[in-house]
Amino acid sequence: MLALNEICDDYEEPVHVHERLAAVGREYGIEVRPTDAVRALVDLVSLEWAAAYDLTKEPPQKLRGVPAVERAGRAYYFITQEGREAQSSFEGWPFDQEGVPIPDWAPPTE
């Protein structure tokens, strides 16, 4: 869900998503590796909550299907309508209304 949040306002590359997830992870003592971010993005595409794009084309081209993990690092990602619906219904955010980490937060059990 944190990866989904990172791609909700613009096309993002996995490097940026990893940097943001790693920063959040440090707040809670969790190591987030670059491969974790890529796998999260691939999972979001699998769920149809995100789509992968080739931004080297003009106009940007949506990639068909789920990118292979080995090639997923070269794509850019953007939230889909289904992703927006999932995001708006999620209640397990580790941040308060100002974006400050909630003390003693624990991820949802499901």
Stockholm file with secondary structure:
# STOCKHOLM 1.0

chainA/1-110         MLALNEICDDYEEPVHVHERLAAVGREYGIEVRPTDAVRALVDLVSLEWAAAYDLTKEPPQKLRGVPAVERAGRAYYFITQEGREAQSSFEGWPFDQEGVPIPDWAPPTE
#=GR chainA/1-110 SS CHHHHHTSSSCBCHHHHHHHHHHHHHHTTCCCCHHHHHHHHHHHHHTTSEEEEETTSSSCEECSSCCCHHHHTTSEEEECHHHHHHHHHCCCCSBCTTSCBCTTCCCCCC
#=GC SS_cons         CHHHHHTSSSCBCHHHHHHHHHHHHHHTTCCCCHHHHHHHHHHHHHTTSEEEEETTSSSCEECSSCCCHHHHTTSEEEECHHHHHHHHHCCCCSBCTTSCBCTTCCCCCC
//
